[in-house]
Amino acid sequence: MSQTVVDRIPDHIARAVVDPHAFAEWDGIHTMLAELRRDHPFARADLDGYETFWIASRYEDIQAIAKRNDLFLSGVAQIMPLADVVLEHSIGFQALSRGVVTMNAPEHMKYRLLTQNWFQPKSIRGFETRFRQIARRYVDHMASLGGECDFFKEIAVHYPLMVINSILGIPDEAEPLMMRLTQNLVNIDDPELTGEPVPKTPEERAARTRAVAEEAWDYFKQVAAERRANPTDDVASVIANARIGGQPISDIDTLGYYVTVATAGHDTTAASVAAAIWALAERPEQLAKVQADPSLIPNLVDEAVRWTTPIYHFVRTAAEDTEFGGQHIAKGDRIVLMYLSGNRDEDVFDDPFEFRVDRPVNRQIGFGYGVHLCLGQHLARMEMGILFEELLPRLKSLELAGTPTRKITNFLGGPKSVPIRYEMA
């Protein structure tokens, strides 16, 4: 009986996808991902210090695996070295990993349904006036800066945080705290964004994660207590008073829900907005096209998400021995859904390496796929669209004023600096 020949990922690519610095070199990582799609579309990485993991790099394979949520389970969200297993046993990691994105059936849908109605188009339309006020505030701020700024640092990182605070019911004055928490949670490998050195050991990383989780809980438990005593019409109240099977959800699940909403709704949108302005600053013809036809703004939003793919990957774990793509997968193997690669798949997107505001069919998977499709996708599209509606008509000119840079991360990424020069009406 013949055995399946294992398709192995070349070492230089396997090392790159676990290296946070590799994703800051945009052209280089995309060259390697294109090689994967062409030569090793579903293949295994065997790296010292890591559990066996497979990478699905093609769009259709990513979708197929995401559909089989009974066989390929959520849990650990990102690729981690074996040494970091200490994280899985820390209270900080447990709390931060107890979000709907890491849950499986039947638990997953029970928790998702707690807030799902809040994130439907009908519900979030009620926030449009508030979102537009926030957008205008930041567009006016941009106009006051004298024609030059770092768009990420001055606008993109703040606007979506204020939007998500509105949804949660968090007061504006809590922005500095929320900013510090979200940046320290998702950017631990980038000292520019956290203001702290990168942890040198798994124990240091666990301690940092625990400290952030404890600070988050100190704040959110006050929010939860207030909303239980005096419920209001916001997502924080829904989470604080959530019950499943007639029982209140646990403290860890409450914190996990708050943190998931805060971080997923902040960094991903900030990254997509900043990357869109970066792309338009480099492509004046695309800027002119969307300014001449504002009906293209929804296309611009989806192209920004495809282009950026702020969540580079998610991990699934095989629930049992199985086969996929002609390869034998053992129970417990990790499967990396490389969304960043899927959104450049040449078999799905025409000219995938071009940024096009009028891309006619954009089936981007930046919001994920299947039962874990992003809960906040409608909110993200709406808030991005509103910002572009307020900003683009006022831009007389736009160009880069320096070299933009990207976050040091292999998980939740995007720009961290987008210096621009502009003239505004």
C-alpha positions in Angstrom: 0.0 0.0 0.0 1.5 3.3 -1.1 1.8 6.2 1.3 0.9 9.8 0.5 4.0 11.9 -0.3 3.9 14.8 2.1 4.0 18.2 0.4 6.4 20.3 2.6 6.6 24.0 2.7 10.1 25.3 1.8 11.9 26.2 5.0 12.5 29.8 4.0 8.7 30.3 3.6 7.8 28.4 6.8 10.3 30.5 8.8 8.8 33.7 7.3 5.2 33.0 8.2 6.1 32.6 11.9 8.4 35.7 11.9 6.6 38.9 12.8 9.3 40.9 11.0 8.7 39.2 7.7 5.2 40.7 7.3 6.6 44.2 7.7 8.4 43.5 4.3 5.2 43.5 2.2 6.6 42.6 -1.2 8.8 39.8 0.2 6.0 38.0 2.1 3.6 38.3 -0.9 6.3 36.8 -3.2 6.5 33.8 -0.9 2.8 33.4 -0.5 2.5 33.5 -4.3 5.0 30.7 -4.5 2.9 28.7 -2.0 -0.2 29.2 -4.1 1.6 28.1 -7.2 3.7 25.2 -6.0 2.5 24.2 -2.5 -1.2 25.3 -2.1 -1.8 23.0 0.8 1.4 21.9 2.4 3.0 21.1 5.8 5.6 23.1 7.7 8.0 21.2 9.9 9.9 23.7 12.0 11.9 23.1 15.1 10.1 24.6 18.1 6.7 24.5 16.5 3.9 21.9 16.3 3.2 20.6 12.8 1.1 23.0 10.9 -0.3 23.2 7.5 -1.0 26.3 5.4 -4.0 26.7 3.1 -2.9 29.5 0.8 -5.6 29.3 -2.0 -8.9 31.0 -1.7 -11.1 28.0 -2.4 -9.2 25.8 0.1 -9.5 28.4 2.8 -13.2 28.5 2.2 -13.6 24.7 2.1 -11.8 24.3 5.5 -13.7 27.2 7.1 -17.0 25.5 6.1 -16.0 22.3 7.9 -16.2 23.8 11.4 -17.1 20.3 12.7 -13.8 18.9 11.5 -11.5 21.9 11.7 -12.0 23.4 15.1 -11.3 26.9 16.4 -9.3 27.4 19.6 -5.8 28.7 19.4 -6.2 31.6 17.0 -2.6 32.1 15.8 0.7 30.3 15.1 2.7 30.1 18.3 6.0 28.4 19.2 5.9 25.4 21.5 7.7 27.4 24.1 4.7 29.7 24.3 2.5 26.9 25.5 2.9 28.5 28.9 0.5 31.2 27.6 -2.3 28.8 27.2 -2.2 28.1 31.0 -2.1 31.7 32.1 -5.3 33.5 33.3 -4.5 36.3 30.9 -4.4 34.1 27.9 -7.5 32.2 28.9 -9.5 35.3 29.4 -8.3 36.8 26.1 -8.9 33.6 24.2 -12.5 33.3 25.4 -14.1 35.2 22.5 -16.6 34.0 20.0 -13.9 33.6 17.4 -12.2 30.8 19.4 -15.4 28.9 20.3 -16.9 25.8 18.6 -20.4 24.5 18.2 -22.7 24.4 20.0 -21.1 27.0 22.4 -20.1 29.3 19.6 -23.5 30.1 18.2 -25.0 30.6 21.7 -22.4 33.3 22.4 -22.6 34.8 19.0 -26.4 35.2 19.2 -26.0 37.3 22.4 -24.9 40.4 20.4 -25.6 39.4 16.8 -28.7 41.6 16.4 -26.7 44.6 17.6 -24.3 44.3 14.7 -26.9 43.8 11.9 -27.4 46.7 9.4 -30.8 47.6 10.8 -29.4 48.2 14.3 -26.2 50.0 13.4 -28.1 52.4 11.1 -29.3 54.0 14.3 -25.7 55.1 15.0 -25.1 56.7 11.7 -25.5 60.3 12.9 -23.1 59.6 15.8 -20.5 58.0 13.5 -20.7 60.9 11.1 -20.1 63.3 13.9 -17.0 61.4 14.9 -15.8 61.2 11.3 -16.3 65.0 10.8 -14.4 65.7 14.0 -11.4 63.8 12.7 -11.6 65.2 9.2 -11.7 68.7 10.7 -8.7 67.7 12.9 -6.8 66.6 9.8 -7.6 69.9 8.1 -6.2 71.8 11.1 -2.8 70.1 10.9 -1.4 72.3 8.1 -1.4 69.9 5.2 0.9 67.2 6.5 0.4 64.4 9.1 0.8 60.8 9.8 -2.6 59.6 8.8 -2.4 56.4 10.9 -1.3 58.1 14.1 -3.6 61.1 13.8 -6.7 59.7 12.3 -6.9 56.0 11.5 -6.0 54.6 14.9 -8.4 56.9 16.7 -11.6 57.1 14.6 -12.6 53.4 14.8 -11.8 53.2 18.5 -14.3 56.1 19.2 -16.8 54.3 17.0 -16.5 51.0 18.9 -16.6 52.9 22.2 -19.9 54.3 21.0 -21.3 50.9 20.4 -20.1 49.6 23.7 -21.3 52.7 25.5 -17.8 53.6 26.8 -17.3 57.3 27.4 -15.0 59.4 25.3 -12.7 60.1 28.2 -11.8 56.4 28.4 -10.1 56.6 25.0 -6.5 56.7 26.3 -7.1 53.6 28.5 -8.8 51.7 25.7 -6.1 52.7 23.3 -3.4 51.4 25.6 -5.2 48.1 26.2 -5.9 47.4 22.5 -2.4 48.3 21.4 -0.8 46.2 24.1 -3.0 43.2 23.4 -2.4 42.9 19.7 1.0 44.5 19.1 3.2 42.9 21.7 6.0 42.3 19.1 6.1 45.9 18.1 7.8 48.2 20.7 6.9 51.3 18.7 3.2 50.6 19.3 3.3 49.4 22.9 6.1 51.6 24.2 7.6 48.6 25.9 10.4 46.1 24.9 9.4 42.9 23.1 9.3 40.1 25.7 12.4 37.9 25.6 10.9 34.7 27.0 7.6 33.0 27.0 7.3 33.7 30.7 7.8 37.4 30.1 5.2 37.3 27.3 2.7 35.5 29.6 3.3 38.0 32.4 2.7 40.9 30.0 -0.5 39.3 28.7 -1.7 38.6 32.2 -1.0 42.3 33.3 -3.0 43.6 30.3 -5.8 41.2 31.0 -6.0 42.2 34.6 -6.0 45.9 33.7 -8.8 45.2 31.2 -10.8 43.3 33.7 -10.4 46.0 36.4 -12.0 48.4 34.0 -14.6 46.1 32.4 -15.8 44.7 35.7 -16.8 48.2 36.7 -18.6 48.7 33.4 -20.3 45.3 33.9 -21.4 46.2 37.4 -22.8 49.5 36.3 -24.7 48.0 33.4 -26.2 45.3 35.7 -27.4 47.9 38.1 -28.5 50.3 35.5 -28.8 48.7 32.0 -28.6 51.0 29.0 -29.1 50.7 25.3 -25.6 49.5 24.4 -23.5 46.4 23.8 -21.8 46.7 27.2 -25.3 46.1 28.8 -26.0 43.2 26.6 -22.7 41.5 27.6 -23.0 42.4 31.3 -26.5 40.9 31.5 -26.0 37.9 29.1 -27.4 34.6 30.1 -27.0 31.2 28.5 -29.1 28.3 29.6 -30.6 30.6 32.2 -27.2 31.2 33.9 -25.1 34.4 33.7 -21.9 33.9 31.6 -18.7 33.7 33.6 -16.3 36.5 34.4 -13.7 35.1 32.0 -16.3 34.9 29.2 -17.6 38.4 30.0 -14.0 39.8 29.8 -13.3 37.8 26.7 -16.4 39.2 25.0 -15.6 42.8 25.9 -12.0 42.5 24.7 -13.0 40.7 21.5 -15.5 43.5 20.6 -12.9 46.2 21.5 -9.9 44.8 19.7 -11.5 43.3 16.7 -13.5 46.4 16.1 -10.5 48.7 16.5 -7.3 47.5 14.9 -8.7 45.8 11.9 -10.7 48.9 10.8 -7.8 51.2 11.6 -5.5 49.1 9.4 -7.9 49.0 6.5 -8.6 52.8 6.6 -4.9 53.7 6.8 -4.0 51.3 4.0 -6.7 52.7 1.8 -5.3 56.3 2.2 -1.8 54.9 1.6 -2.9 53.2 -1.6 -4.8 56.3 -2.8 -1.9 58.6 -2.1 0.2 56.4 -4.4 -2.5 56.2 -7.1 -3.9 59.7 -7.9 -6.0 58.2 -10.7 -7.8 55.9 -8.3 -8.4 58.8 -5.9 -9.8 60.9 -8.8 -12.0 58.0 -9.9 -13.7 57.6 -6.5 -14.0 61.4 -5.9 -15.8 61.7 -9.3 -18.1 58.9 -8.5 -18.9 58.5 -4.7 -21.1 55.5 -5.5 -17.7 53.6 -5.7 -17.1 54.1 -1.9 -18.5 50.7 -1.0 -16.2 49.2 -3.6 -13.3 51.2 -2.1 -14.2 49.8 1.4 -14.0 46.2 0.2 -10.9 46.8 -1.8 -9.2 48.3 1.2 -10.1 45.2 3.3 -8.9 42.9 0.5 -5.7 44.9 0.0 -4.9 45.0 3.7 -6.4 41.8 5.0 -5.7 43.0 8.6 -6.1 39.5 10.1 -3.4 37.7 8.2 -4.4 34.2 9.3 -6.4 32.2 11.7 -5.6 28.7 12.9 -7.9 25.6 13.0 -7.1 22.3 14.7 -8.0 18.9 13.2 -10.6 17.2 15.4 -9.7 13.8 13.9 -7.4 12.1 11.4 -8.5 13.2 7.9 -7.4 14.1 4.4 -7.4 17.3 2.6 -5.8 18.4 -0.7 -4.5 14.9 -1.1 -2.6 15.1 2.2 -3.1 13.1 5.4 -3.8 15.4 8.4 -3.4 13.9 11.9 -5.7 14.7 14.7 -4.4 17.7 16.6 -2.5 19.2 13.6 -2.9 22.9 13.2 -4.2 24.3 9.9 -3.4 27.9 9.0 -6.0 29.7 7.0 -3.8 32.3 5.3 -6.4 35.0 4.4 -3.6 37.3 3.3 -2.7 34.8 0.5 -6.3 34.0 -0.4 -7.0 37.7 -1.0 -4.3 37.8 -3.7 -5.3 34.5 -5.3 -4.8 34.9 -9.1 -7.6 32.4 -9.8 -10.2 34.5 -8.0 -9.1 38.1 -8.5 -8.2 39.9 -11.7 -5.0 41.8 -11.2 -4.8 40.9 -7.5 -1.7 43.0 -7.0 -3.5 46.1 -8.3 -5.5 48.4 -6.0 -8.7 49.2 -7.9 -11.6 51.3 -6.4 -13.9 50.0 -9.2 -13.2 46.3 -8.8 -16.5 45.0 -10.0 -16.7 41.7 -8.2 -14.8 41.6 -4.9 -15.4 38.4 -2.9 -12.6 39.3 -0.5 -12.3 37.1 2.6 -10.8 39.7 4.9 -13.8 39.2 7.2 -13.2 35.5 7.3 -15.7 32.9 6.1 -18.2 30.4 7.3 -19.8 30.3 10.8 -17.0 32.6 12.0 -17.6 35.3 9.5 -16.8 38.6 11.3 -19.7 39.6 13.6 -18.9 43.3 13.0 -18.5 43.3 9.2 -21.5 45.5 8.6 -20.3 48.0 11.3 -16.8 48.0 9.7 -18.2 48.7 6.2 -20.5 51.4 7.5 -17.9 53.3 9.6 -15.2 53.1 6.8 -17.7 54.3 4.2 -18.8 57.2 6.4 -15.2 58.4 6.9 -14.5 58.2 3.2 -17.7 60.1 2.5 -16.6 62.9 4.8 -12.9 63.0 3.8 -12.6 62.4 0.1 -14.8 65.3 -1.1 -12.6 67.7 0.9 -9.3 66.4 -0.5 -7.9 68.6 -3.2 -4.6 66.7 -3.3 -3.0 63.8 -1.6 0.5 62.3 -1.7 2.9 60.4 0.5 5.2 62.6 2.6 7.6 59.8 3.5 7.8 56.0 3.6 5.0 54.3 5.3 5.8 51.4 7.6 3.9 48.2 8.7 3.4 46.6 12.1 5.8 43.9 13.3 3.4 41.0 13.6 2.4 37.8 11.7 -1.2 37.9 13.0 -3.2 41.1 13.2 -1.3 43.7 11.0 -1.4 46.7 8.8 0.2 50.1 8.6 1.7 51.8 11.7 2.8 54.9 10.0 1.4 56.6 6.8 2.9 60.1 6.4 0.9 62.2 3.9 0.9 65.6 2.4 -2.4 67.1 1.3 -4.5 70.1 0.6 -8.1 70.3 1.9 -11.1 72.3 1.0 
